[in-house]
Amino acid sequence: MALREEIRTENMWRLMAKLTPVAVLAMSINSINTFVDALFIGQFLGEKALAAVSLAFPLSFLANSFAAMLGVGGASLLSIAIGAKDMDTQRKMFGTIVVLSVIVSLLLTLVGWIFAPQMIAAIGGKGEVLELGTLYYRTLVLGAFLQIFAVALNMLVRAEGKIATAMIMASIAMIANMILNPIFIGYLDMGIAGAAYATILAMLLFSIMSLWYFFTKRTSYEVDLNYFKLDKKLVRPVLTVGISAMMLQVMFVVQQIVVFRLIAVYGDDWDIAFMGVCYRVLILMLVPGFGFASAMQPVSGINFGAKDYGRVKEAFWIFTIGSTILTSILLLLFELFPTSVLSLMLPGSTFTAEDIFNFRIMLAPGFLFSVFFMGIILFQSIGEAKIAGIVMILREIVFFIPIVLLLPLWYGITGIYATPVIQNICVFSIVCYIIWRKFKQWQIVSDEL
């Protein structure tokens, strides 16, 4: 059965079971990489270096945000084009994403290299932590093109439903990073810059594999390998849809900058390092949400392109249920064994009762994230990026900023960790309402046909 027809007709539970495991593994790559980086830095270089990387961590997401903009925008349009049998869009998407990757990565590299000290200082870096953070980020940003290019192309591979292929390439890059980290940091004694170089080389390998995939014509659709232009008919919708995905990453960066700035005010270097570890565990826990959403994207896009709204709704509910179950299992494990998890990145440290409480309360609303992720990806995959953008602004600006500024006035650092609880309950309610409205509109359209 052709891939398009399988996505159009296969039983949705079987389709989820087929697509989701590899999608979760594929989406685990970045999370596991950041977790591994922190693990080796904590083991080899200590608390100061871990605090420095924690401050640079939000800035490293800027490359992810550009990759998401191009990858999600291109993937959404490609999925819809496959469903609608739009051959012109299918042929030109690869070249369009390549050219856009070059442009945005050059801009990010230039700005990141020049202003790295000011950006790390603005987040809360001082003294040795500032110096180490600047060195790490300046080294990392040299590989911005490789990261944006590789991740964006990988999303195009997922968009045609070949999630297993995308996962294999991403896994090889992840394993390379895991192998290179201890070699560069420990054996070659390259210090904190070694972690950045390990990531860059892993992304180089990732980029080479992605190019091999397209130039050996392994896609299920026709690709024009001589087309490297910026066609307004493609660039505008790619950026329109992709900006909402970029906003999700950018808003996360803004959130972390605010958080680490407040931690620097209410705490010390230990608190910065501890928050950095908590963020990495949180992201690792949310991998199922990202993975299920990634698997749902081609299913939603291709069926929406074929105007099968009932199947789009079915995909949303089934993938959301699966994601919520798996995320809740991980949440339970982290809540039950916090010291074991935290000790991996902060070996030999003594955690206070307040540290453990803060860790647990920060992760507590994790089971609500699946609906948020699925809602965002649903609207991105059907080309309605404006709704996704509004939801993200509400989540990260309207709700988060006022709450995180007010709670620490009464509860100190604990107030910062408690902010996500209130924030995510509010956003969960709004997303549920918006999705209900959209499904009701589709039902009216279906009844009229």
C-alpha positions in Angstrom: 0.0 0.0 0.0 1.4 3.4 -0.9 2.3 5.6 2.0 -0.2 8.3 1.2 -3.0 5.7 1.0 -1.9 4.0 4.2 -2.2 7.4 6.1 -5.6 7.9 4.4 -7.2 4.6 5.1 -5.3 2.6 7.8 -7.0 2.0 11.2 -6.0 5.0 13.3 -4.9 3.0 16.4 -2.7 0.7 14.2 -1.3 3.8 12.4 -0.5 5.4 15.7 1.2 2.2 16.9 3.3 2.1 13.7 4.3 5.8 13.5 4.6 6.8 17.2 7.5 4.6 18.6 10.0 5.8 16.0 8.6 9.4 16.2 9.2 9.4 20.0 12.7 8.1 19.5 13.4 10.7 16.8 12.1 13.5 18.9 14.1 12.2 21.9 17.4 13.1 20.1 17.7 16.8 21.1 16.4 16.1 24.6 18.8 13.2 25.2 21.6 15.3 23.7 21.0 18.1 26.2 20.7 15.6 29.0 23.9 13.9 28.0 25.8 17.2 27.6 24.8 18.2 31.1 25.7 14.7 32.5 29.2 14.8 31.1 29.8 18.4 32.0 28.6 17.8 35.5 30.7 14.7 35.9 33.9 16.1 34.4 33.8 19.9 34.9 31.7 20.5 38.0 29.0 22.9 39.2 30.4 26.2 37.7 30.6 24.7 34.2 27.1 23.2 34.6 25.8 26.6 35.7 27.4 28.2 32.6 25.9 25.7 30.2 22.5 26.2 32.0 22.7 29.9 31.2 23.7 29.2 27.6 21.0 26.6 27.3 18.1 29.1 26.4 20.3 30.7 23.7 21.0 27.3 22.2 17.3 27.0 21.5 17.5 29.9 19.1 18.9 27.6 16.5 16.2 25.1 17.3 13.6 27.9 16.8 14.8 28.7 13.3 15.0 25.0 12.5 11.4 24.6 13.7 10.3 27.6 11.7 11.7 26.1 8.4 11.0 22.5 9.3 7.5 22.8 10.5 6.5 25.3 7.9 8.0 23.2 5.1 6.6 19.9 6.6 3.1 21.2 7.0 3.0 22.5 3.4 4.6 19.3 2.1 2.1 17.1 3.9 -0.9 19.1 2.6 0.7 19.0 -0.9 1.0 15.2 -0.8 -2.6 14.9 0.3 -3.8 17.3 -2.4 -1.4 15.8 -5.0 0.2 19.2 -5.6 3.4 18.2 -7.5 4.8 21.6 -8.0 5.1 22.3 -4.2 6.5 18.8 -3.7 9.3 19.3 -6.2 10.4 22.7 -5.0 10.2 22.3 -1.2 13.7 20.8 -0.7 15.5 23.6 -2.5 13.5 26.3 -0.8 14.3 25.0 2.7 18.0 24.7 1.8 18.2 28.4 0.8 16.3 29.6 3.8 18.5 27.6 6.1 21.6 29.3 4.7 20.1 32.8 5.2 18.8 32.4 8.7 21.9 30.5 10.0 24.3 33.2 8.8 22.3 35.8 10.7 22.2 33.8 13.9 25.9 33.0 13.8 26.9 36.6 13.3 24.6 37.9 16.1 25.4 35.1 18.4 29.2 35.4 18.1 29.3 39.2 18.5 26.8 39.5 21.4 27.4 36.2 23.3 28.9 38.0 26.4 26.1 40.5 26.6 23.4 37.8 26.2 24.9 35.5 28.9 25.3 38.5 31.2 21.7 39.5 30.6 20.5 36.1 31.7 22.5 36.3 35.0 26.0 35.3 34.2 28.8 36.7 36.3 32.5 36.1 36.8 33.7 32.6 35.8 30.2 31.5 34.9 29.9 34.3 32.4 33.3 33.5 30.8 32.5 29.8 30.5 29.0 30.4 29.2 30.3 32.8 26.6 33.0 30.3 25.5 30.4 27.5 25.2 27.8 29.5 23.3 30.3 31.1 20.9 31.7 27.7 20.0 28.2 26.2 19.6 26.9 29.0 17.4 29.6 28.2 14.8 27.6 25.1 14.0 24.2 26.9 13.7 23.9 26.2 10.0 24.4 22.5 10.5 21.8 22.3 13.2 19.2 24.3 11.4 19.8 22.6 8.1 19.8 19.0 9.4 16.8 19.4 11.7 14.7 21.2 9.0 15.4 18.5 6.4 14.7 15.8 8.9 11.3 17.3 9.4 10.6 17.1 5.7 11.4 13.4 5.9 8.9 13.0 8.7 6.3 15.0 6.7 6.0 12.3 4.0 5.4 9.7 6.8 8.9 8.2 6.8 9.4 8.6 10.5 11.5 5.5 10.8 14.0 6.8 8.3 14.1 10.2 10.1 14.6 8.4 13.4 17.5 6.3 12.2 19.4 9.4 10.9 18.7 11.4 14.1 19.7 8.4 16.3 23.1 8.0 14.5 23.8 11.7 15.2 22.8 11.3 18.8 25.1 8.3 19.3 27.9 10.3 17.7 27.4 13.1 20.2 27.3 10.7 23.1 30.6 9.2 22.0 32.4 12.5 21.2 31.3 14.2 24.5 33.6 12.2 26.9 36.4 12.2 24.3 36.5 15.9 23.8 35.7 16.9 27.4 37.7 14.3 29.2 40.3 12.5 27.1 41.3 15.6 25.0 40.8 18.0 27.9 39.0 20.6 25.8 36.8 21.6 28.7 33.4 23.2 28.1 34.1 24.0 24.5 34.5 20.2 23.9 30.8 19.7 24.5 30.0 22.3 21.9 32.4 20.7 19.4 30.9 17.3 20.0 27.5 18.7 19.1 28.8 20.4 16.0 30.4 17.3 14.6 27.3 15.3 15.3 25.2 17.8 13.4 27.7 17.7 10.5 27.1 13.9 10.3 23.3 14.5 10.5 23.5 17.0 7.6 25.5 14.6 5.4 23.0 11.8 6.0 20.1 14.2 5.2 21.7 15.3 1.9 22.4 11.6 1.0 18.7 10.8 1.5 17.5 13.5 -0.9 20.3 13.3 -3.5 19.9 9.5 -3.8 16.2 10.1 -4.5 14.8 8.1 -1.6 11.7 10.4 -1.2 8.3 9.0 -2.0 7.6 12.1 -4.1 9.5 13.9 -6.9 12.2 16.4 -5.8 13.8 19.0 -8.2 17.5 18.8 -7.1 18.4 21.8 -9.3 15.9 24.1 -7.8 17.5 26.4 -5.2 15.4 29.6 -5.2 13.1 31.7 -3.0 9.7 31.4 -4.6 7.2 33.8 -3.0 4.4 31.2 -3.5 6.4 28.8 -1.2 8.4 31.1 1.1 5.5 33.1 2.4 3.3 30.1 3.5 6.4 28.3 4.9 7.3 31.3 7.0 3.6 32.0 7.9 3.1 28.5 9.3 6.6 28.1 10.6 6.7 31.3 12.6 4.2 29.8 15.0 6.5 26.9 15.6 9.4 29.3 15.9 7.4 31.2 18.5 7.0 28.1 20.6 10.8 27.8 20.8 11.4 31.6 21.1 8.8 31.9 23.9 10.6 29.0 25.7 13.9 30.9 25.4 12.2 34.1 26.8 10.7 32.0 29.6 14.1 30.6 30.5 15.8 33.9 30.3 13.3 35.4 32.8 13.5 32.3 35.0 17.3 32.3 35.2 17.4 36.1 35.7 15.1 35.7 38.7 17.1 32.7 40.0 20.2 34.9 39.9 18.3 37.5 42.0 16.9 35.1 44.5 19.6 32.5 44.6 23.3 31.7 43.7 25.3 29.5 41.3 24.0 26.3 42.9 20.4 27.4 42.2 21.3 28.2 38.6 22.8 24.8 38.1 19.9 23.1 39.8 17.3 24.9 37.6 19.3 23.9 34.5 19.1 20.3 35.5 15.4 20.5 36.3 14.8 22.0 32.8 16.6 19.1 31.2 14.6 16.5 33.1 11.4 18.4 32.2 12.2 18.4 28.5 13.1 14.7 28.6 9.8 13.9 30.2 7.9 15.8 27.5 9.5 13.8 24.7 6.4 11.6 24.3 4.3 14.8 23.7 6.7 16.0 21.0 7.0 12.5 19.5 3.2 11.8 19.3 2.7 15.3 17.9 5.4 14.7 15.3 3.8 11.4 14.3 0.3 13.0 14.1 1.6 15.9 11.8 1.7 14.0 8.5 -1.5 12.2 9.3 -3.4 15.4 10.0 -1.8 17.3 7.1 -2.3 14.6 4.4 -5.9 13.9 5.5 -6.7 17.7 5.7 -5.3 18.1 2.2 -7.7 15.4 1.1 -10.5 17.2 3.0 -11.2 14.3 5.3 -11.9 16.3 8.4 -13.4 13.4 10.3 -10.1 11.5 10.1 -8.2 14.5 11.2 -10.3 14.7 14.4 -9.9 11.0 15.0 -6.1 11.3 14.7 -6.1 14.2 17.2 -8.0 12.3 19.9 -6.2 8.9 19.5 -2.7 10.4 19.4 -3.5 12.7 22.3 -4.7 9.8 24.5 -1.6 7.8 23.8 0.7 10.7 24.5 -1.0 11.6 27.8 -0.7 8.0 29.0 3.1 7.7 28.3 3.9 11.2 29.6 2.0 10.4 32.8 4.1 7.2 33.3 7.4 9.2 33.0 6.0 11.9 35.3 5.2 9.2 37.9 8.8 7.8 37.7 10.5 11.2 38.1 8.2 12.1 40.9 8.9 8.9 42.8 12.7 8.9 42.3 13.8 12.6 42.1 17.2 12.1 43.9 18.3 9.3 41.6 17.5 11.4 38.5 19.1 14.6 39.8 22.3 12.9 41.0 23.1 11.8 37.5 24.0 15.5 36.6 24.9 16.7 40.0 26.9 13.8 41.5 27.9 14.0 45.1 25.4 16.8 45.8 23.1 17.0 48.8 19.6 18.0 47.9 17.5 19.8 50.5 13.8 19.1 51.1 13.1 22.4 49.3 15.1 21.3 46.2 13.1 18.1 45.9 9.8 19.9 46.4 10.7 22.5 43.8 11.7 19.7 41.3 8.4 17.8 41.9 6.1 20.8 41.6 7.8 22.0 38.4 7.2 18.7 36.7 3.7 18.2 38.2 1.6 19.7 35.4 3.4 17.6 32.8 0.4 15.4 32.0 -1.4 18.5 30.7 1.2 19.2 28.0 0.0 16.6 25.5 -3.2 18.5 24.7 -1.2 21.7 24.3 1.4 20.1 22.0 -1.3 18.3 19.9 -3.4 21.4 19.6 -0.4 23.4 18.4 0.7 20.8 15.9 -2.9 20.3 14.7 -3.3 24.0 13.7 0.2 24.1 12.2 -0.4 21.0 10.1 -3.7 22.4 8.6 -2.0 25.8 7.9 -3.8 27.8 10.6 -0.7 29.2 12.2 -2.4 32.3 13.6 -4.4 30.3 16.1 -1.2 28.4 17.2 0.6 31.7 17.6 -2.1 33.2 19.7 -2.1 30.2 22.1 1.6 30.4 22.5 1.6 34.1 23.3 -1.1 33.5 25.9 0.9 30.7 27.4 4.4 32.3 27.5 3.6 36.0 27.9 0.1 36.7 29.1 0.1 34.0 31.8 3.7 33.1 32.5 5.4 36.5 32.9 3.0 38.1 35.5 2.8 34.9 37.5 6.6 34.2 37.6 7.2 37.8 38.6 4.6 37.8 41.4 4.9 34.4 43.1 8.6 34.8 44.1 7.7 38.0 46.1 5.8 35.7 48.5 7.4 32.3 48.1 11.0 33.1 46.9 12.6 30.5 44.5 9.8 28.1 45.1 7.4 30.6 43.5 9.4 30.3 40.3 9.1 26.5 40.3 5.3 26.7 41.1 4.5 29.1 38.1 4.0 26.3 35.5 1.2 24.8 37.6 -1.1 27.8 37.3 0.2 28.7 33.7 -0.6 25.2 32.3 -4.0 24.8 33.9 -5.1 28.1 32.2 -3.6 27.2 28.8 -5.1 23.7 28.9 -8.6 25.1 29.4 -8.1 27.6 26.5 -6.7 24.9 24.1 -9.6 22.6 24.8 -12.1 25.3 24.0 -10.4 26.3 20.7 -10.2 22.7 19.6 -13.9 22.1 20.4 -14.8 25.2 18.3 -12.8 24.0 15.4 -14.2 20.5 15.4 -17.7 21.9 15.6 -17.0 24.0 12.5 -15.8 21.0 10.6 -18.9 19.0 11.7 -21.1 21.8 10.2 -19.1 21.7 6.9 -19.4 17.8 6.8 -23.1 17.9 7.4 -23.6 20.4 4.5 -21.7 18.1 2.1 
